[in-house]
Amino acid sequence: MRKDQRSMKEESQKMQSPCLEEVSQGCLHGCCPSPFLNQHEPQTKASKPRNSSAACRRDLASKTTSSIFPNTQFTNHESLPSMQDSFAEFTKAYPQYSDTYRVDQIRSREYYHLSFSDHTCLDYLGIGLFSYSQLQKQECPKYRIASSSFPVPPESPPPVLDIPFFGVSYKPGNLKTQLLHGGVASEFESVIRKRIMSFLNVSENDYSMVFTANKTSAFKLVAESYPFQSNRKLLTVYDYESEAIEAMSNSSEKNGAKVMSAEFSWPRLRLQSSKLRNMLVSKEKKKKKKRRGLFVFPLHSRMTGARYPYLWMSIAEENGWHVLIDSCALGPKDMDSFGLSLFRPDFLISSFYKVFGENPSGFACLFAKKSTIPVLETSSTSGIIGLIPSQKLFRAVTESPGTDTEVEYLASQSGRIEKGKTTYEIQHEEIVEKLKGIEMSEVSESDKGIEMECRGLDEVDSLGLVTISNRARCLINWLVSALLKLQHPNTNGTPLVRIYGPKVKFDRGPAIAFNVFDWKGEKIEPVLVQKLADRSNISLSYGFLHHIWFADKYQEEKEKVIERRNNEADGNKGKDKSDMGIAVVTAALGFLANFQDIYKLWAFIAQFLDADFVEKERWRYTSLNQKTIEVL
């Protein structure tokens, strides 16, 4: 780390609020359980009366308003209540949260590295196939490296040396052929396929599936194979800019499609129902049987957390559209509530992520209804992959490391673990040298490794939809309410944070899009907020909201909030409508998120109430030229 960057980091740590420091200093190192873990266990096993769903929906907003810092505004980051006091009030407002204590037990047992690293991950909604603990156990002591050049820090989890459970290889051929006839697949790949389809409740009798390199590849494969020459339209429902949807739109246009998008009404970014219905409903009833195109529906926004009624899928199908469901932003068990037995989309895309930074980076799954596959066109496409079991990776590395293989193994990566200010690293070449002296029987228990459990999925299955949904609902609504309680001092009630999309709401998703404003009402650049969050060990994302519709009464406000996306990279200097929107900071709560995570984010955001802190960091951000030097 550069000297100036190190000094910046130390100075920032000194400026953190006492509340933020309290979170960081909590004893969460495995030897001591989470300060909240024991409090989550129900005090008695007596059955609790169950309220109706309608009653729960009515009560949540009123309880949140009346219980979360009622009639209070915080104007100083040092005046925030302590984490323990806030958690006590949180559990009073949401007593059902105590029923989710098993999530904390799983986090402590299977993902303990989050506590060691004191890292808060609020930049993902996905789920990995395997747990961190499972990944550690794969690296048995027989081939874990112990040398003076790579000392293992005391009282820390053993390092992961980027030795994955599996790798990927690209498959030749086109999508239609792969879906109709499949191809050569390892037993390992077949086992993983069956497990994923079971997890998502997708029937093998009704759907075929291929693995793709990532989410973008999956959408692009559909776009390149769909018959847009005859079914002319592509209609999407996204309130944010998506790399996958942009790739799909570009490919579709090249194939003759007319690309359309739903719009979202300012200020609450609700779906413009009347406009969407007009685009979906066919005006020519006699030609009802003719397919109109492809309708891409995400179920809910991965940025704002807005959920969309499933009714739109039925309307689309009734009016001659093929329907593609994007389930990538869904919670781990949300597919249980989707009801594939009642509505069967023509295509379904899901994705499985890495386990917090471990290899491989993940992959996506593209499902196609068997009755729909024949309409696809035969085209030259890329992005379909196969899964390679770990023992083949080791053979490829140890037996012929200098030869070409079909395995996409990232030899340049290295193991890495940090302890305080010291970073321990080991290069991949050193891993290879150690692996050369290992018998293959020691690397894995022969080919029985393919029977390896997908513990990440198994844990989610054991928790169930109700537990995961209730936990996310409590956490996200507390966070929304707490952020709205931050107000600049000595102003006429100028809020620190603006939230886009739904606020406190029973059926909102576990994601939030927001911006931070200074005391003058000027927006603080989302990328600066994200960089400073990184410096506080909080992973956030930033994105771009678009397709926003403003009524006439909001035209003056439109001029203040709408901005043009930075397109300097592609040289686009025009003001294309699709380039207009709002850059935002985003946070997403995975199923492992806990109260400490959201409190830590709240305490971090509260630092922006300090005008001196904001001006100093803005100056530093500008002077260091963020294109080449990150804020560390």
C-alpha positions as CSV (number, residue, x, y, z in Angstrom):
1,M,0.0,0.0,0.0
2,R,1.3,3.5,-0.8
3,K,2.3,5.7,2.0
4,D,-0.2,8.4,1.2
5,Q,-3.0,5.9,0.9
6,R,-2.0,4.3,4.2
7,S,-2.1,7.7,6.0
8,M,-5.5,8.4,4.4
9,K,-6.8,5.1,5.8
10,E,-5.6,5.8,9.3
11,E,-7.0,9.3,9.2
12,S,-10.4,8.0,8.1
13,Q,-10.5,5.4,10.9
14,K,-9.9,8.2,13.4
15,M,-12.8,10.1,12.0
16,Q,-15.3,7.2,12.3
17,S,-18.1,7.7,14.7
18,P,-18.0,6.0,18.0
19,C,-21.0,3.9,16.9
20,L,-19.2,2.7,13.8
21,E,-16.1,1.8,15.9
22,E,-18.4,-0.1,18.3
23,V,-19.5,-2.4,15.5
24,S,-16.0,-3.0,14.4
25,Q,-14.8,-3.9,17.9
26,G,-17.5,-6.4,18.7
27,C,-16.3,-9.9,19.7
28,L,-17.3,-11.9,16.7
29,H,-14.2,-14.1,16.3
30,G,-15.7,-17.5,16.8
31,C,-14.3,-17.9,20.3
32,C,-17.0,-15.5,21.5
33,P,-20.4,-15.7,19.9
34,S,-22.1,-12.8,18.2
35,P,-23.5,-10.3,20.8
36,F,-26.9,-10.9,19.2
37,L,-26.6,-14.7,18.6
38,N,-27.9,-15.8,22.1
39,Q,-30.6,-13.1,22.1
40,H,-32.2,-14.6,19.0
41,E,-33.0,-17.9,20.6
42,P,-36.7,-18.1,21.6
43,Q,-37.1,-17.9,25.4
44,T,-39.7,-20.6,25.4
45,K,-41.0,-23.2,23.0
46,A,-44.6,-22.2,23.6
47,S,-46.4,-21.8,20.3
48,K,-47.1,-18.3,19.2
49,P,-50.5,-17.3,17.8
50,R,-50.2,-16.7,14.1
51,N,-51.5,-13.5,12.6
52,S,-53.1,-13.4,9.2
53,S,-51.0,-12.2,6.2
54,A,-53.3,-9.2,5.9
55,A,-52.9,-8.2,9.5
56,C,-49.1,-8.5,9.2
57,R,-49.1,-6.2,6.2
58,R,-51.2,-3.6,8.1
59,D,-49.1,-3.8,11.2
60,L,-45.6,-3.5,9.8
61,A,-45.7,0.1,8.7
62,S,-47.4,1.3,11.9
63,K,-45.0,-0.7,14.1
64,T,-42.0,0.6,12.3
65,T,-43.1,4.2,12.6
66,S,-44.1,3.9,16.2
67,S,-41.2,1.8,17.4
68,I,-38.1,2.8,15.4
69,F,-36.8,6.0,17.0
70,P,-40.3,7.6,17.2
71,N,-40.4,11.4,16.9
72,T,-36.6,11.5,16.6
73,Q,-34.2,13.0,14.1
74,F,-30.5,12.5,14.4
75,T,-28.4,15.5,13.4
76,N,-25.0,14.3,14.7
77,H,-23.3,11.0,14.0
78,E,-22.0,10.9,17.6
79,S,-25.6,11.0,18.9
80,L,-26.7,7.7,17.5
81,P,-27.8,5.1,20.0
82,S,-25.4,2.3,20.6
83,M,-25.7,-0.9,18.6
84,Q,-26.9,-2.9,21.7
85,D,-29.6,-0.3,22.5
86,S,-30.7,-0.1,18.8
87,F,-30.9,-3.9,18.6
88,A,-33.0,-4.0,21.8
89,E,-35.5,-1.6,20.2
90,F,-35.3,-3.5,16.9
91,T,-36.4,-6.8,18.5
92,K,-39.2,-5.0,20.3
93,A,-40.5,-3.7,16.9
94,Y,-39.9,-7.0,15.1
95,P,-40.4,-9.8,17.7
96,Q,-40.6,-12.3,14.8
97,Y,-36.9,-11.7,14.1
98,S,-36.0,-13.9,17.1
99,D,-37.4,-16.9,15.2
100,T,-34.6,-16.5,12.6
101,Y,-31.7,-17.2,15.0
102,R,-30.7,-20.3,13.0
103,V,-29.4,-18.0,10.3
104,D,-27.0,-16.6,12.8
105,Q,-25.9,-20.1,13.8
106,I,-25.2,-21.0,10.1
107,R,-23.3,-17.8,9.6
108,S,-21.2,-18.4,12.7
109,R,-20.5,-22.0,11.7
110,E,-20.3,-22.0,7.9
111,Y,-19.3,-18.4,7.1
112,Y,-17.1,-17.5,10.1
113,H,-14.6,-15.6,7.8
114,L,-17.1,-12.7,7.7
115,S,-16.5,-12.2,11.5
116,F,-12.7,-12.5,11.2
117,S,-12.5,-10.0,8.4
118,D,-15.0,-7.7,10.0
119,H,-16.4,-7.2,6.5
120,T,-20.0,-6.3,5.8
121,C,-21.1,-7.6,2.4
122,L,-24.1,-5.5,1.1
123,D,-23.4,-5.8,-2.6
124,Y,-25.0,-9.1,-3.6
125,L,-28.4,-10.9,-3.6
126,G,-27.2,-14.3,-4.8
127,I,-26.2,-17.5,-3.2
128,G,-23.3,-19.8,-3.6
129,L,-23.5,-23.6,-4.1
130,F,-21.0,-24.2,-1.3
131,S,-20.4,-22.7,2.1
132,Y,-17.1,-21.1,3.1
133,S,-16.5,-23.8,5.8
134,Q,-17.1,-26.5,3.1
135,L,-14.5,-24.8,0.9
136,Q,-12.0,-24.8,3.8
137,K,-12.5,-28.5,4.5
138,Q,-11.7,-29.3,0.9
139,E,-8.3,-27.9,1.5
140,C,-7.2,-30.7,3.7
141,P,-4.1,-30.4,5.9
142,K,-2.2,-32.8,3.6
143,Y,-1.9,-30.1,1.0
144,R,-2.4,-26.8,2.9
145,I,0.9,-25.0,2.6
146,A,2.8,-24.2,5.8
147,S,6.1,-22.3,5.2
148,S,8.0,-19.4,6.5
149,S,7.0,-17.5,3.4
150,F,3.4,-18.0,4.2
151,P,2.8,-17.9,7.9
152,V,-0.8,-18.3,9.1
153,P,-1.8,-15.5,11.4
154,P,-2.8,-16.6,14.8
155,E,-6.5,-16.7,15.8
156,S,-7.6,-16.5,12.2
157,P,-9.3,-18.8,9.8
158,P,-7.0,-20.9,7.6
159,P,-6.4,-19.2,4.2
160,V,-8.2,-20.3,1.1
161,L,-5.7,-20.8,-1.7
162,D,-8.1,-20.4,-4.7
163,I,-8.4,-24.1,-5.1
164,P,-12.1,-24.5,-6.2
165,F,-14.6,-27.3,-6.1
166,F,-14.9,-27.1,-9.8
167,G,-13.9,-25.3,-12.9
168,V,-15.6,-24.5,-16.2
169,S,-15.0,-25.4,-19.9
170,Y,-16.7,-23.7,-22.8
171,K,-19.0,-26.0,-24.9
172,P,-19.1,-25.6,-28.7
173,G,-22.4,-25.6,-30.6
174,N,-25.6,-23.6,-30.5
175,L,-28.2,-23.1,-27.8
176,K,-31.0,-24.9,-29.6
177,T,-29.0,-28.1,-30.1
178,Q,-27.7,-28.1,-26.6
179,L,-31.2,-27.7,-25.2
180,L,-32.7,-30.4,-27.5
181,H,-30.0,-33.0,-27.3
182,G,-27.7,-31.9,-24.6
183,G,-24.1,-33.0,-24.9
184,V,-21.3,-34.7,-23.2
185,A,-21.6,-34.0,-19.5
186,S,-19.6,-35.3,-16.5
187,E,-21.4,-37.1,-13.7
188,F,-20.5,-34.1,-11.5
189,E,-22.3,-31.7,-13.9
190,S,-25.4,-33.9,-14.0
191,V,-25.5,-34.1,-10.2
192,I,-25.2,-30.3,-9.9
193,R,-27.9,-29.8,-12.5
194,K,-30.4,-32.1,-10.7
195,R,-29.6,-30.3,-7.4
196,I,-30.2,-26.9,-8.8
197,M,-33.4,-27.8,-10.6
198,S,-34.7,-29.4,-7.4
199,F,-33.7,-26.3,-5.4
200,L,-35.6,-24.0,-7.9
201,N,-38.6,-26.4,-8.2
202,V,-38.1,-26.7,-11.9
203,S,-39.3,-30.0,-13.4
204,E,-37.0,-31.9,-15.7
205,N,-40.0,-33.2,-17.5
206,D,-41.0,-29.6,-18.6
207,Y,-37.6,-27.8,-18.9
208,S,-34.2,-28.3,-20.3
209,M,-31.2,-26.4,-18.8
210,V,-27.7,-25.3,-19.8
211,F,-25.0,-23.7,-17.7
212,T,-23.7,-20.3,-19.0
213,A,-20.6,-18.4,-18.1
214,N,-22.6,-15.7,-16.3
215,K,-25.9,-13.9,-16.3
216,T,-25.0,-11.7,-19.3
217,S,-24.2,-14.7,-21.4
218,A,-27.5,-16.3,-20.6
219,F,-29.5,-13.3,-21.8
220,K,-27.4,-12.9,-24.9
221,L,-27.8,-16.5,-25.8
222,V,-31.6,-16.1,-25.8
223,A,-31.4,-12.9,-27.8
224,E,-29.2,-14.5,-30.5
225,S,-31.4,-17.6,-30.8
226,Y,-34.9,-16.0,-30.5
227,P,-36.8,-15.5,-33.9
228,F,-37.1,-11.8,-33.8
229,Q,-37.5,-11.7,-37.6
230,S,-41.0,-13.0,-37.1
231,N,-41.7,-12.2,-33.5
232,R,-40.6,-8.6,-33.7
233,K,-40.7,-7.1,-30.2
234,L,-38.5,-7.2,-27.1
235,L,-40.2,-5.7,-24.0
236,T,-38.3,-5.4,-20.7
237,V,-39.3,-4.2,-17.2
238,Y,-36.2,-2.8,-15.5
239,D,-35.9,0.4,-13.5
240,Y,-32.2,0.2,-13.6
241,E,-29.4,-0.1,-16.1
242,S,-28.3,-3.8,-16.5
243,E,-25.3,-5.0,-18.4
244,A,-27.2,-8.2,-19.2
245,I,-30.3,-6.5,-20.5
246,E,-28.1,-4.0,-22.5
247,A,-26.3,-7.0,-24.2
248,M,-29.7,-8.6,-24.9
249,S,-31.1,-5.4,-26.4
250,N,-28.1,-4.9,-28.6
251,S,-28.2,-8.5,-29.9
252,S,-32.0,-8.3,-30.4
253,E,-31.8,-5.1,-32.4
254,K,-29.2,-6.7,-34.7
255,N,-31.7,-9.5,-35.3
256,G,-34.5,-7.2,-36.2
257,A,-36.2,-6.6,-32.9
258,K,-38.1,-3.5,-31.8
259,V,-36.8,-2.9,-28.3
260,M,-39.3,-1.4,-25.8
261,S,-39.2,-0.8,-22.0
262,A,-41.7,-0.3,-19.3
263,E,-41.6,3.1,-17.5
264,F,-41.6,4.0,-13.8
265,S,-43.5,7.0,-12.3
266,W,-41.7,9.6,-10.3
267,P,-41.3,10.0,-7.3
268,R,-42.0,6.5,-6.0
269,L,-40.9,4.7,-9.2
270,R,-44.0,2.7,-9.4
271,L,-44.6,0.7,-12.6
272,Q,-46.6,2.6,-15.2
273,S,-49.4,0.1,-15.4
274,S,-51.4,1.7,-18.1
275,K,-48.5,2.1,-20.5
276,L,-47.2,-1.4,-19.9
277,R,-50.7,-2.9,-20.5
278,N,-51.0,-1.0,-23.8
279,M,-47.7,-2.4,-24.9
280,L,-48.6,-5.9,-23.9
281,V,-52.2,-6.2,-25.1
282,S,-52.8,-7.1,-28.7
283,K,-55.2,-4.8,-30.5
284,E,-55.7,-7.4,-33.3
285,K,-57.8,-10.1,-31.6
286,K,-58.1,-12.2,-34.8
287,K,-54.3,-12.6,-34.8
288,K,-54.1,-13.6,-31.2
289,K,-52.3,-16.9,-31.9
290,K,-49.4,-15.1,-33.6
291,R,-46.5,-14.6,-31.2
292,R,-45.7,-10.9,-30.7
293,G,-42.3,-11.2,-29.2
294,L,-40.3,-11.7,-26.0
295,F,-41.4,-10.3,-22.6
296,V,-38.6,-10.1,-20.0
297,F,-39.8,-9.8,-16.5
298,P,-37.6,-9.6,-13.4
299,L,-40.3,-10.1,-10.6
300,H,-38.6,-7.4,-8.6
301,S,-35.9,-4.7,-8.9
302,R,-32.5,-5.7,-7.6
303,M,-31.7,-2.0,-6.9
304,T,-34.9,-0.4,-5.5
305,G,-36.5,-3.6,-4.0
306,A,-39.8,-2.9,-5.8
307,R,-41.8,-6.0,-6.4
308,Y,-44.0,-6.4,-9.5
309,P,-47.3,-8.3,-9.6
310,Y,-47.1,-11.8,-11.2
311,L,-50.3,-10.8,-13.1
312,W,-48.2,-9.2,-15.8
313,M,-46.8,-12.7,-16.8
314,S,-50.4,-13.9,-17.4
315,I,-51.4,-10.8,-19.4
316,A,-48.3,-11.3,-21.6
317,E,-48.9,-14.9,-22.2
318,E,-52.6,-14.4,-23.0
319,N,-51.6,-11.8,-25.6
320,G,-49.2,-13.9,-27.5
321,W,-45.8,-13.2,-25.8
322,H,-43.1,-15.6,-25.0
323,V,-42.1,-14.9,-21.4
324,L,-38.6,-14.9,-19.9
325,I,-38.4,-14.7,-16.1
326,D,-35.3,-13.1,-14.6
327,S,-34.9,-14.7,-11.1
328,C,-31.4,-13.5,-10.5
329,A,-32.5,-10.8,-8.1
330,L,-34.8,-13.1,-6.1
331,G,-34.0,-14.2,-2.5
332,P,-32.7,-17.7,-2.0
333,K,-36.1,-19.3,-1.5
334,D,-38.4,-16.8,-3.4
335,M,-38.9,-19.4,-6.1
336,D,-41.0,-21.3,-3.6
337,S,-43.6,-18.6,-3.8
338,F,-43.4,-18.2,-7.6
339,G,-45.6,-21.2,-8.4
340,L,-44.1,-22.8,-11.5
341,S,-46.9,-25.4,-11.3
342,L,-49.4,-22.6,-12.0
343,F,-47.4,-20.5,-14.5
344,R,-44.7,-21.9,-16.7
345,P,-42.5,-19.2,-18.4
346,D,-40.9,-20.0,-21.7
347,F,-37.5,-19.1,-20.3
348,L,-36.0,-18.8,-16.8
349,I,-32.6,-17.4,-15.9
350,S,-31.0,-17.8,-12.5
351,S,-27.4,-17.4,-11.2
352,F,-25.2,-18.8,-8.5
353,Y,-22.5,-16.6,-7.2
354,K,-19.1,-17.1,-5.7
355,V,-18.8,-17.6,-1.9
356,F,-17.6,-14.1,-1.0
357,G,-14.6,-13.9,-3.2
358,E,-13.6,-17.6,-3.8
359,N,-13.1,-19.3,-7.1
360,P,-14.8,-19.9,-9.4
361,S,-16.7,-16.7,-9.8
362,G,-20.0,-18.4,-10.4
363,F,-22.2,-19.2,-13.3
364,A,-25.8,-18.8,-14.5
365,C,-28.5,-21.3,-15.5
366,L,-30.7,-20.9,-18.5
367,F,-33.9,-22.9,-18.5
368,A,-36.1,-23.3,-21.6
369,K,-39.5,-24.9,-21.7
370,K,-39.3,-28.0,-23.9
371,S,-42.4,-27.0,-25.9
372,T,-40.8,-23.6,-26.7
373,I,-37.3,-24.9,-27.8
374,P,-38.4,-25.7,-31.4
375,V,-39.2,-22.0,-32.1
376,L,-35.6,-21.0,-31.5
377,E,-33.3,-20.5,-34.4
378,T,-30.0,-22.3,-35.0
379,S,-27.3,-19.7,-34.6
380,S,-23.6,-19.6,-33.7
381,T,-23.5,-18.6,-30.1
382,S,-21.0,-18.7,-27.3
383,G,-21.3,-18.7,-23.5
384,I,-22.5,-22.3,-22.8
385,I,-20.2,-24.0,-20.3
386,G,-19.6,-27.3,-18.7
387,L,-18.6,-28.0,-15.1
388,I,-15.3,-29.8,-14.4
389,P,-14.9,-31.6,-11.1
390,S,-12.0,-30.6,-8.9
391,Q,-9.9,-33.8,-9.3
392,K,-9.7,-33.1,-13.1
393,L,-8.5,-29.6,-12.3
394,F,-5.7,-30.9,-10.1
395,R,-4.7,-33.4,-12.8
396,A,-4.6,-30.6,-15.4
397,V,-2.4,-28.5,-13.1
398,T,-0.1,-31.1,-11.6
399,E,0.4,-33.4,-14.6
400,S,0.6,-31.0,-17.5
401,P,0.7,-27.4,-16.3
402,G,2.4,-26.2,-19.4
403,T,-0.1,-27.6,-21.9
404,D,-3.4,-26.3,-23.2
405,T,-6.5,-27.7,-21.6
406,E,-10.1,-26.9,-22.0
407,V,-10.3,-26.0,-18.3
408,E,-10.6,-22.2,-17.6
409,Y,-8.4,-22.3,-14.6
410,L,-7.1,-18.9,-13.5
411,A,-3.4,-19.6,-12.9
412,S,-2.6,-16.0,-12.2
413,Q,-4.7,-15.8,-9.1
414,S,-3.2,-16.1,-5.6
415,G,-4.2,-16.9,-2.1
416,R,-4.6,-13.9,0.1
417,I,-5.4,-13.2,3.8
418,E,-5.0,-10.0,5.8
419,K,-4.2,-9.7,9.5
420,G,-4.2,-6.1,10.7
421,K,-1.9,-4.1,8.4
422,T,-0.1,-7.3,7.2
423,T,-1.1,-9.0,4.0
424,Y,0.0,-12.6,3.5
425,E,0.1,-13.8,-0.1
426,I,1.0,-16.9,-1.9
427,Q,1.4,-17.1,-5.7
428,H,-0.5,-19.7,-7.7
429,E,2.9,-21.1,-8.9
430,E,3.7,-22.0,-5.4
431,I,0.4,-23.8,-5.0
432,V,1.2,-25.8,-8.2
433,E,4.6,-26.8,-6.8
434,K,3.0,-28.1,-3.6
435,L,0.3,-30.0,-5.5
436,K,2.9,-31.8,-7.7
437,G,4.0,-33.9,-4.7
438,I,0.5,-35.0,-3.7
439,E,-1.0,-38.3,-4.6
440,M,-4.3,-37.8,-6.3
441,S,-5.9,-40.1,-3.7
442,E,-5.1,-37.4,-1.2
443,V,-6.6,-34.6,-3.2
444,S,-10.0,-36.1,-3.2
445,E,-11.6,-39.4,-2.2
446,S,-11.5,-40.7,-5.8
447,D,-14.5,-39.9,-7.9
448,K,-16.9,-39.9,-5.0
449,G,-16.2,-36.2,-4.8
450,I,-19.1,-35.7,-7.3
451,E,-21.5,-36.7,-4.5
452,M,-20.4,-33.6,-2.6
453,E,-23.3,-31.8,-1.0
454,C,-24.2,-28.3,-2.1
455,R,-24.2,-27.1,1.5
456,G,-25.1,-23.5,0.5
457,L,-28.3,-24.7,-1.0
458,D,-28.9,-27.3,1.7
459,E,-28.7,-24.6,4.4
460,V,-31.2,-22.4,2.6
461,D,-33.5,-25.3,2.1
462,S,-33.4,-26.1,5.8
463,L,-34.3,-22.5,6.7
464,G,-37.2,-22.3,4.4
465,L,-39.0,-19.4,2.7
466,V,-40.8,-18.0,5.8
467,T,-37.7,-17.7,7.9
468,I,-35.5,-16.1,5.2
469,S,-38.3,-13.7,4.1
470,N,-39.2,-12.6,7.6
471,R,-35.6,-11.9,8.4
472,A,-35.0,-9.8,5.3
473,R,-38.2,-7.9,5.8
474,C,-37.3,-6.9,9.4
475,L,-33.8,-5.8,8.4
476,I,-34.5,-3.9,5.3
477,N,-37.5,-2.0,6.8
478,W,-35.4,-1.0,9.9
479,L,-32.6,0.2,7.6
480,V,-35.0,2.3,5.5
481,S,-36.6,3.9,8.6
482,A,-33.2,4.5,10.3
483,L,-31.7,6.2,7.2
484,L,-34.7,8.5,6.9
485,K,-34.1,9.6,10.5
486,L,-30.8,11.3,9.6
487,Q,-31.2,15.1,9.1
488,H,-28.7,17.9,8.6
489,P,-28.3,20.2,11.6
490,N,-29.2,23.9,11.5
491,T,-31.3,23.5,8.4
492,N,-35.0,23.5,7.7
493,G,-35.2,19.7,8.0
494,T,-32.9,18.9,5.1
495,P,-32.7,15.1,5.0
496,L,-29.3,13.4,4.6
497,V,-30.6,10.5,2.5
498,R,-33.1,10.2,-0.3
499,I,-34.5,6.7,-1.0
500,Y,-35.7,5.8,-4.4
501,G,-38.6,3.3,-4.8
502,P,-40.6,1.8,-1.9
503,K,-39.9,3.0,1.6
504,V,-41.2,1.0,4.6
505,K,-43.3,-1.8,3.0
506,F,-44.2,-5.4,3.9
507,D,-43.6,-6.9,0.5
508,R,-40.6,-4.8,-0.6
509,G,-37.4,-6.7,-1.7
510,P,-34.2,-6.8,0.4
511,A,-32.5,-4.0,-1.7
512,I,-32.4,-0.3,-1.4
513,A,-31.3,2.5,-3.8
514,F,-30.4,5.8,-2.2
515,N,-28.3,8.9,-2.4
516,V,-26.6,11.0,0.2
517,F,-26.8,14.8,0.2
518,D,-24.8,17.5,1.9
519,W,-26.3,20.3,4.0
520,K,-26.8,22.5,0.9
521,G,-28.9,19.8,-0.7
522,E,-26.2,18.8,-3.3
523,K,-25.8,15.1,-4.1
524,I,-22.6,13.4,-2.9
525,E,-21.2,11.3,-5.8
526,P,-22.3,7.7,-5.4
527,V,-18.9,6.4,-6.4
528,L,-17.3,8.5,-3.6
529,V,-19.8,7.0,-1.1
530,Q,-19.0,3.5,-2.3
531,K,-15.2,4.1,-2.1
532,L,-15.5,5.5,1.4
533,A,-17.6,2.5,2.4
534,D,-14.9,0.2,1.1
535,R,-12.5,2.0,3.4
536,S,-14.8,1.2,6.3
537,N,-15.0,-2.5,5.3
538,I,-18.5,-2.2,3.9
539,S,-19.2,-3.4,0.4
540,L,-21.8,-1.3,-1.4
541,S,-22.6,-1.0,-5.1
542,Y,-23.7,1.9,-7.3
543,G,-25.9,1.9,-10.3
544,F,-28.1,3.9,-12.6
545,L,-31.9,4.2,-12.4
546,H,-33.6,4.9,-15.8
547,H,-36.8,4.8,-17.7
548,I,-38.3,7.2,-15.2
549,W,-41.5,9.0,-16.2
550,F,-42.3,12.5,-14.7
551,A,-45.8,13.9,-14.7
552,D,-46.2,17.6,-15.7
553,K,-46.3,18.7,-12.0
554,Y,-42.8,17.2,-11.5
555,Q,-41.1,18.8,-14.5
556,E,-39.2,21.3,-12.4
557,E,-38.0,18.6,-10.1
558,K,-37.0,16.5,-13.1
559,E,-34.5,19.2,-14.1
560,K,-32.8,18.9,-10.7
561,V,-32.6,15.1,-10.3
562,I,-32.2,13.7,-13.8
563,E,-28.6,13.4,-15.1
564,R,-26.9,11.9,-18.2
565,R,-25.0,8.7,-17.8
566,N,-21.3,9.1,-18.3
567,N,-20.7,7.7,-21.7
568,E,-17.2,9.0,-22.3
569,A,-15.9,5.5,-22.8
570,D,-18.0,5.0,-26.0
571,G,-17.7,8.6,-27.2
572,N,-21.5,9.2,-27.0
573,K,-21.9,12.9,-26.6
574,G,-25.6,13.0,-27.4
575,K,-28.5,13.0,-24.9
576,D,-30.2,9.8,-25.9
577,K,-33.3,9.1,-23.8
578,S,-31.8,5.9,-22.5
579,D,-28.8,7.7,-21.1
580,M,-30.9,9.9,-18.8
581,G,-31.5,8.8,-15.3
582,I,-30.2,8.9,-11.7
583,A,-26.9,7.5,-10.4
584,V,-27.5,5.9,-7.0
585,V,-25.8,4.0,-4.2
586,T,-27.3,0.5,-3.7
587,A,-27.2,-1.9,-0.8
588,A,-28.6,-5.5,-0.9
589,L,-29.1,-7.9,2.0
590,G,-28.2,-11.5,1.4
591,F,-29.8,-14.2,3.5
592,L,-26.8,-14.1,5.9
593,A,-27.1,-10.4,6.7
594,N,-27.7,-9.6,10.3
595,F,-28.5,-6.5,12.4
596,Q,-24.9,-5.7,12.9
597,D,-24.5,-5.3,9.1
598,I,-27.3,-2.8,8.7
599,Y,-26.3,-0.9,11.9
600,K,-22.8,-0.6,10.6
601,L,-24.1,0.9,7.3
602,W,-26.3,3.3,9.2
603,A,-23.4,4.5,11.4
604,F,-21.2,4.9,8.3
605,I,-23.8,7.0,6.4
606,A,-24.4,9.1,9.5
607,Q,-20.8,10.4,9.2
608,F,-21.9,12.5,6.3
609,L,-23.8,14.7,8.7
610,D,-20.4,16.2,9.5
611,A,-19.9,18.9,6.9
612,D,-16.2,19.0,7.5
613,F,-15.9,15.3,6.8
614,V,-17.8,15.7,3.5
615,E,-15.8,18.6,2.2
616,K,-12.5,17.0,3.1
617,E,-13.4,13.7,1.4
618,R,-14.7,15.5,-1.6
619,W,-11.5,17.4,-2.0
620,R,-9.4,14.3,-1.6
621,Y,-11.6,12.4,-4.1
622,T,-11.1,15.1,-6.7
623,S,-7.4,15.7,-6.1
624,L,-6.4,12.1,-6.3
625,N,-8.0,11.5,-9.7
626,Q,-10.2,8.5,-9.0
627,K,-9.6,7.0,-12.5
628,T,-6.2,5.7,-11.3
629,I,-6.0,5.9,-7.5
630,E,-8.7,4.4,-5.3
631,V,-9.7,5.7,-1.9
632,L,-8.3,3.1,0.5
